[in-house]
Amino acid sequence: MIQMIALIKKYWKQITGSILALFGIGLIVSKQATEVKVIDTEIEQNNNEIEKIDTAVEKIEQTKTQVKKRVYNKKRKVKQLEAEKKNVPKVDRTVAEAKQNIIKKTQRKK
């Protein structure tokens, strides 16, 4: 026992240094573990945001295709109406008939 006390007295600086070093290593490891957890949560949040954006992109693509179909149908109808417009027979009216038509449409009801 006396030899042990003598060794402790002789090497007390090294013993306390090694204890503090072990304590420091423990703190560093625990800090790194918490940093890893924080990084994992950030990665998970980013993945969730990416999924939300992907679903939004899919919805946009669907609406884009719907709009393209509508535009195509409207253009087709416009071409069809233009073709029909060319085939409409022109009615020659006299000035008197036009005047009567205008008077008829603009008469006030009494």
Contacts in CASP RR format, 6 or more apart in sequence:
PFRMAT RR
TARGET T0000
AUTHOR 0000-0000-0000
METHOD contacts of the structure
MODEL  1
MIQMIALIKKYWKQITGSILALFGIGLIVSKQATEVKVIDTEIEQNNNEI
EKIDTAVEKIEQTKTQVKKRVYNKKRKVKQLEAEKKNVPKVDRTVAEAKQ
NIIKKTQRKK
8 15 0 8 1.000
93 101 0 8 1.000
END
